[in-house]
Amino acid sequence: MAKVEIYTKAFCPYCSRAMRLLTAKGAEVEEIDITMGGPRRAEMLARANGRTTVPQIFVGDRHVGGSDDLADLDRAGELDALLA
């Protein structure tokens, strides 16, 4: 399975939705909590081309985007192949 990283914040419903979908797909997810900001938030901004919202999801070297982008990939039938 591909490496999955997701930048999240506490109490974020979109983060929870993305985590549920990834978990349902059997993905092993590294969750990076940026609630308090800091260097990991700066890392996310650099990797996500300045996008400031959470979640920001990465599968392997690919920036998937946010929760809606992840759901769109799943609806299009592309998420399983990406996670493989």
Residue frames as a rotation matrix with the C-alpha (Angstrom) as fourth column:
MET 1
0.569 0.823 0.000 0.00
0.823 -0.569 0.000 0.00
0.000 0.000 -1.000 0.00
ALA 2
0.016 -0.518 0.855 1.08
0.455 -0.758 -0.468 3.54
0.890 0.397 0.224 -0.72
LYS 3
-0.666 -0.306 -0.680 2.25
0.744 -0.324 -0.584 5.83
-0.042 -0.895 0.444 2.06
VAL 4
0.193 0.800 0.567 -0.57
0.589 -0.557 0.585 8.16
0.784 0.221 -0.579 3.12
GLU 5
-0.758 -0.381 -0.529 -0.03
0.650 -0.502 -0.570 11.35
-0.048 -0.776 0.628 5.10
ILE 6
0.168 0.860 0.482 -2.80
0.659 -0.461 0.593 13.66
0.733 0.219 -0.644 6.24
TYR 7
-0.916 -0.388 0.101 -2.41
0.227 -0.711 -0.666 17.02
0.330 -0.587 0.739 7.94
THR 8
0.053 0.981 -0.187 -5.28
0.674 0.103 0.732 17.61
0.737 -0.165 -0.656 10.38
LYS 9
-0.713 -0.120 0.691 -6.53
-0.419 -0.717 -0.557 19.86
0.562 -0.686 0.461 13.15
ALA 10
-0.909 0.392 -0.143 -8.54
0.347 0.520 -0.781 18.92
-0.231 -0.759 -0.608 16.24
PHE 11
-0.240 0.948 -0.208 -12.33
0.254 -0.145 -0.956 18.95
-0.937 -0.282 -0.206 15.88
CYS 12
-0.562 0.001 -0.827 -12.17
-0.729 -0.472 0.495 19.23
-0.390 0.882 0.266 12.07
PRO 13
0.312 0.774 0.551 -15.15
-0.340 0.632 -0.696 17.36
-0.887 0.030 0.461 10.55
TYR 14
0.775 -0.077 -0.627 -13.54
-0.621 0.089 -0.779 17.25
0.115 0.993 0.021 7.10
CYS 15
-0.347 -0.938 0.027 -10.43
-0.897 0.323 -0.301 15.67
0.273 -0.128 -0.953 8.61
SER 16
-0.383 0.293 0.876 -12.58
-0.514 0.720 -0.466 13.05
-0.768 -0.629 -0.125 10.33
ARG 17
0.705 0.704 -0.082 -14.44
-0.421 0.324 -0.847 12.31
-0.570 0.632 0.525 7.09
ALA 18
0.422 -0.634 -0.647 -11.18
-0.786 0.099 -0.610 11.84
0.452 0.767 -0.457 5.16
MET 19
-0.585 -0.660 0.471 -9.74
-0.810 0.503 -0.301 9.63
-0.039 -0.558 -0.829 7.90
ARG 20
0.057 0.701 0.711 -12.87
-0.457 0.651 -0.606 7.45
-0.887 -0.290 0.358 7.89
LEU 21
0.858 0.269 -0.437 -12.67
-0.499 0.236 -0.834 6.95
-0.121 0.934 0.337 4.13
LEU 22
0.055 -0.931 -0.361 -8.96
-0.834 0.156 -0.529 6.14
0.549 0.330 -0.768 4.18
THR 23
-0.572 -0.216 0.791 -9.39
-0.725 0.586 -0.363 3.74
-0.385 -0.781 -0.492 7.09
ALA 24
0.439 0.824 0.358 -12.31
-0.443 0.545 -0.712 2.03
-0.782 0.154 0.604 5.34
LYS 25
0.778 -0.224 -0.587 -10.01
-0.559 0.183 -0.809 1.51
0.289 0.957 0.017 2.34
GLY 26
0.891 -0.428 -0.151 -7.47
0.452 0.809 0.376 -0.20
-0.039 -0.403 0.914 4.61
ALA 27
0.399 -0.773 0.493 -4.84
0.136 -0.482 -0.866 2.51
0.907 0.412 -0.087 4.22
GLU 28
0.203 -0.457 -0.866 -2.20
0.975 0.012 0.223 3.00
-0.091 -0.889 0.448 6.88
VAL 29
0.576 0.175 0.798 -2.36
0.388 -0.918 -0.079 6.72
0.719 0.355 -0.597 7.55
GLU 30
-0.479 -0.687 -0.546 0.20
0.872 -0.302 -0.386 8.96
0.100 -0.661 0.744 9.21
GLU 31
0.623 0.743 0.247 -1.83
0.661 -0.668 0.343 11.73
0.419 -0.050 -0.906 10.80
ILE 32
-0.583 -0.813 -0.009 0.05
0.743 -0.529 -0.410 14.98
0.328 -0.245 0.912 11.35
ASP 33
0.456 0.796 -0.398 -1.79
0.890 -0.401 0.216 17.26
0.012 -0.452 -0.892 13.80
ILE 34
-0.581 -0.649 0.491 -1.13
0.659 -0.729 -0.184 20.93
0.478 0.217 0.851 13.10
THR 35
0.484 0.856 -0.181 -3.70
0.784 -0.332 0.525 22.34
0.389 -0.396 -0.832 15.54
MET 36
0.643 -0.296 -0.707 -1.03
0.454 -0.597 0.662 24.35
-0.617 -0.746 -0.249 17.32
GLY 37
0.919 -0.297 -0.258 0.77
-0.391 -0.619 -0.681 25.40
0.043 0.727 -0.685 14.13
GLY 38
0.403 -0.859 0.315 4.54
-0.297 0.202 0.933 25.21
-0.865 -0.470 -0.174 14.26
PRO 39
-0.486 -0.768 -0.418 7.04
-0.648 -0.005 0.762 23.71
-0.587 0.641 -0.495 11.84
ARG 40
-0.677 0.283 0.679 4.71
0.477 0.872 0.113 20.94
-0.560 0.400 -0.725 10.66
ARG 41
0.491 0.849 -0.196 2.18
0.421 -0.429 -0.799 23.57
-0.763 0.310 -0.568 9.52
ALA 42
0.234 -0.511 -0.827 4.93
-0.689 -0.687 0.229 25.33
-0.686 0.517 -0.513 7.58
GLU 43
-0.787 -0.499 0.362 5.85
-0.176 0.745 0.644 21.95
-0.591 0.443 -0.674 6.08
MET 44
-0.122 0.842 0.525 2.23
0.715 0.441 -0.542 21.43
-0.688 0.310 -0.656 4.99
LEU 45
0.613 0.358 -0.705 2.07
-0.097 -0.851 -0.516 24.89
-0.784 0.385 -0.487 3.40
ALA 46
-0.259 -0.811 -0.524 5.21
-0.760 -0.164 0.629 24.16
-0.596 0.561 -0.575 1.39
ARG 47
-0.854 -0.094 0.512 4.06
0.117 0.924 0.365 20.72
-0.507 0.372 -0.778 0.28
ALA 48
-0.064 0.950 0.307 0.49
0.842 0.217 -0.495 21.85
-0.536 0.226 -0.813 -0.51
ASN 49
-0.511 -0.234 0.827 1.55
0.762 -0.569 0.310 24.85
0.398 0.788 0.469 -2.59
GLY 50
-0.944 0.012 0.328 0.31
-0.131 -0.930 -0.342 27.33
0.301 -0.366 0.880 0.01
ARG 51
0.001 0.987 -0.162 -3.08
-0.035 0.162 0.986 25.74
0.999 0.004 0.035 0.67
THR 52
-0.704 -0.320 0.634 -3.98
-0.533 -0.350 -0.770 26.57
0.469 -0.880 0.076 4.27
THR 53
0.285 0.902 0.323 -7.09
-0.935 0.188 0.299 24.46
0.209 -0.388 0.898 4.88
VAL 54
-0.847 -0.442 0.297 -7.13
-0.500 0.851 -0.162 21.03
-0.181 -0.285 -0.941 6.45
PRO 55
0.468 -0.739 0.485 -7.04
0.188 0.620 0.762 18.27
-0.864 -0.265 0.428 5.75
GLN 56
0.350 -0.464 -0.814 -4.25
-0.937 -0.196 -0.290 18.20
-0.025 0.864 -0.503 3.21
ILE 57
0.678 0.062 0.732 -3.73
-0.178 0.980 0.082 14.66
-0.713 -0.187 0.676 1.97
PHE 58
0.011 -0.753 -0.658 -0.70
-0.999 -0.034 0.022 13.10
-0.039 0.657 -0.753 0.30
VAL 59
0.838 0.152 0.524 -0.57
-0.126 0.988 -0.085 9.61
-0.531 0.006 0.847 -1.19
GLY 60
0.344 -0.838 0.424 3.00
0.932 0.360 -0.045 8.71
-0.115 0.411 0.904 -1.99
ASP 61
-0.713 -0.657 -0.244 4.46
0.595 -0.751 0.285 11.82
-0.371 0.058 0.927 -3.63
ARG 62
-0.525 0.591 0.613 1.08
0.504 -0.364 0.783 12.98
0.686 0.720 -0.106 -4.95
HIS 63
-0.934 0.335 -0.119 -0.79
-0.127 -0.627 -0.768 15.84
-0.333 -0.703 0.629 -3.32
VAL 64
-0.559 0.804 0.202 -4.42
0.819 0.498 0.283 14.72
0.127 0.324 -0.938 -3.41
GLY 65
-0.478 0.411 0.776 -5.81
-0.149 -0.909 0.389 17.88
0.866 0.070 0.496 -1.82
GLY 66
-0.659 0.299 0.690 -8.57
-0.752 -0.247 -0.611 18.01
-0.012 -0.922 0.388 0.78
SER 67
-0.590 0.496 0.638 -11.47
-0.099 0.739 -0.666 15.87
-0.802 -0.456 -0.387 1.88
ASP 68
0.496 0.817 -0.295 -13.67
-0.390 -0.094 -0.916 16.75
-0.776 0.570 0.272 -1.10
ASP 69
0.105 -0.555 -0.825 -10.83
-0.989 0.028 -0.145 15.96
0.103 0.831 -0.546 -3.51
LEU 70
-0.848 -0.409 0.336 -10.35
-0.478 0.865 -0.153 12.58
-0.229 -0.290 -0.929 -1.82
ALA 71
-0.163 0.890 0.427 -14.07
-0.029 0.428 -0.903 11.82
-0.986 -0.160 -0.044 -2.06
ASP 72
0.521 0.310 -0.795 -14.06
-0.739 -0.302 -0.602 12.83
-0.427 0.901 0.072 -5.73
LEU 73
-0.452 -0.764 -0.461 -11.22
-0.879 0.471 0.080 10.37
0.156 0.441 -0.884 -6.42
ASP 74
-0.792 0.204 0.575 -13.20
-0.127 0.867 -0.482 7.63
-0.597 -0.455 -0.661 -4.69
ARG 75
0.248 0.967 -0.059 -16.39
-0.201 -0.008 -0.980 8.39
-0.948 0.254 0.193 -6.66
ALA 76
0.423 -0.167 -0.891 -14.40
-0.901 -0.188 -0.392 8.35
-0.102 0.968 -0.230 -9.89
GLY 77
0.998 -0.005 0.069 -13.03
0.006 1.000 -0.010 4.91
-0.069 0.011 0.998 -9.00
GLU 78
0.490 -0.869 0.071 -9.44
-0.109 -0.141 -0.984 6.17
0.865 0.474 -0.164 -8.89
LEU 79
0.423 -0.329 0.844 -8.70
-0.885 -0.349 0.307 6.05
0.194 -0.878 -0.439 -5.16
ASP 80
0.870 -0.061 0.489 -8.20
-0.150 0.912 0.381 2.29
-0.469 -0.405 0.785 -4.84
ALA 81
0.731 -0.624 0.277 -5.56
0.578 0.349 -0.738 2.26
0.363 0.699 0.616 -7.57
LEU 82
0.371 -0.584 0.722 -3.82
-0.353 -0.808 -0.472 5.25
0.859 -0.080 -0.506 -6.05
LEU 83
0.507 -0.107 0.855 -3.66
-0.858 0.026 0.512 3.56
-0.077 -0.994 -0.078 -2.65
ALA 84
0.998 -0.055 0.027 -2.41
0.058 0.991 -0.118 0.23
-0.020 0.119 0.993 -4.05
